[in-house]
Amino acid sequence: MEEVAALKELQEIFSQCAGFVLYVPTKSEVDYNDLSFPLEINKNNLIVIPKDKNSDPFEWADNCLARFKNGPVSVFIPGTMFDVYGTRHGKGAGWYDRFLSKIPSNWVKVGIIDSTKFSDLKLIRQEWDQPVNWIIVRGKASWRVYKARSEPHSL
């Protein structure tokens, strides 16, 4: 039931978004263009970030800010691993962490990952790591939607 509520909540958020920032999936990243993807994306106002790792993430953030002003905007983010707390591990170059550090905090950050790379256990989060608000997980036969949990506090 919790997953259904999360799906409905995220769809409501998507319906209010002024735009979307999407990525071009590589072979190792989940393709959200699959017809079974559980959410509707308004394709009228979007920016697609290319696979070019040599592009400047701050310039891309500036372009998105100029196009969408202060949102609301949903940003799809790939990763090599996500946890239930929204921690994202990428490919190690920090491109998305730099990009995400420059966009408004009210933009909705959505991680997209395969179920084999999604963890219920807390991943190590470095000080520069930019967490996501939501995680969409592709399983073998279905998709699941999770709202990122608050991180447990250390004693």
C-alpha positions in Angstrom: 0.0 0.0 0.0 2.9 2.4 0.8 4.3 1.9 -2.7 0.9 2.8 -4.3 0.7 6.0 -2.1 4.2 6.9 -3.1 3.4 6.4 -6.8 0.3 8.6 -6.5 2.2 11.3 -4.6 5.0 11.5 -7.2 2.5 11.5 -10.1 0.8 14.5 -8.5 4.1 16.2 -8.1 4.9 15.5 -11.8 1.6 16.9 -12.9 2.5 20.2 -11.3 6.1 20.4 -12.7 6.8 23.3 -15.1 9.5 21.1 -16.7 11.7 18.0 -16.6 15.4 17.6 -16.8 16.1 14.1 -18.2 19.3 12.1 -19.1 20.2 10.1 -22.1 20.6 6.5 -20.7 23.8 4.7 -21.4 23.8 0.9 -21.7 24.4 0.5 -18.0 21.6 3.0 -16.9 17.9 2.4 -16.6 15.9 3.6 -19.6 12.8 5.4 -18.3 11.5 5.6 -21.9 10.3 2.0 -21.5 6.5 1.8 -22.1 6.1 0.2 -18.7 7.5 3.2 -16.9 4.8 3.9 -14.2 4.6 7.7 -14.4 3.6 10.3 -17.0 6.2 12.8 -18.0 5.0 16.0 -19.7 7.1 16.0 -22.8 6.2 19.6 -23.7 8.9 21.3 -21.6 12.0 19.4 -21.0 15.8 19.5 -21.3 17.8 16.4 -22.0 21.3 16.3 -20.7 23.6 14.5 -23.1 25.9 11.6 -22.3 28.9 14.0 -22.8 30.9 13.7 -19.5 33.2 16.5 -20.7 30.3 19.0 -20.7 30.3 21.5 -17.9 27.7 20.6 -15.2 27.5 24.2 -13.9 26.8 25.4 -17.4 24.0 22.8 -17.8 22.6 23.9 -14.4 22.6 27.6 -15.6 20.8 26.6 -18.8 18.2 24.7 -16.8 17.7 27.6 -14.4 17.3 30.1 -17.3 14.8 27.9 -18.9 12.7 26.9 -15.9 13.4 29.8 -13.4 12.6 28.4 -10.0 10.4 25.5 -11.0 8.8 23.3 -9.9 11.0 21.0 -12.0 11.7 17.3 -11.8 15.2 16.1 -12.5 15.9 12.4 -13.4 19.3 11.2 -12.2 21.0 8.0 -13.1 23.4 6.2 -10.7 25.4 3.0 -10.1 23.7 2.6 -6.7 21.0 4.2 -4.6 19.8 3.6 -1.1 16.4 4.2 0.6 17.7 7.4 2.1 18.3 9.0 -1.4 22.1 8.5 -1.3 23.4 8.2 -4.8 26.6 6.6 -6.0 27.6 7.6 -9.5 30.6 6.8 -11.7 33.0 8.7 -9.6 33.6 11.9 -11.6 31.1 14.0 -9.6 29.3 15.4 -12.7 25.8 15.0 -11.2 26.8 16.2 -7.7 28.1 19.4 -9.2 25.0 19.9 -11.3 22.7 19.2 -8.4 24.6 21.5 -6.1 23.7 24.4 -8.4 19.9 23.8 -8.9 17.2 25.1 -6.5 16.5 22.8 -3.5 12.8 22.8 -4.3 13.4 21.0 -7.6 12.4 17.3 -7.3 15.4 15.0 -7.7 14.4 11.5 -8.9 16.9 8.7 -9.0 16.3 5.9 -11.5 17.9 2.6 -10.8 17.6 -1.2 -11.4 16.4 -3.3 -8.4 19.8 -5.1 -8.3 21.5 -1.7 -7.5 19.0 -0.5 -4.9 19.9 -0.9 -1.2 17.8 -1.0 1.9 21.1 -0.5 3.8 22.6 2.9 4.2 25.3 3.7 1.7 28.3 5.9 2.6 27.4 9.5 1.8 30.3 11.9 1.3 29.9 15.6 2.1 29.7 16.5 -1.6 27.1 13.8 -2.4 23.8 15.3 -3.4 20.9 13.1 -2.4 17.7 12.6 -4.3 14.1 13.0 -3.0 12.6 10.0 -4.8 13.9 6.7 -6.2 12.2 4.8 -9.0 13.3 1.2 -9.1 12.9 -1.1 -12.1 12.3 -4.7 -11.3 12.1 -7.6 -13.6 8.3 -7.3 -14.1 7.4 -4.0 -12.5 8.5 -0.6 -11.2 8.5 0.6 -7.6 8.5 4.2 -6.3 10.1 5.2 -3.0 10.1 8.6 -1.2 13.6 8.9 0.2 13.6 8.3 4.0 15.2 10.6 6.5 18.7 9.4 7.4 19.0 7.8 10.8 20.7 10.0 13.3 24.0 9.0 14.8 24.4 8.8 18.6 
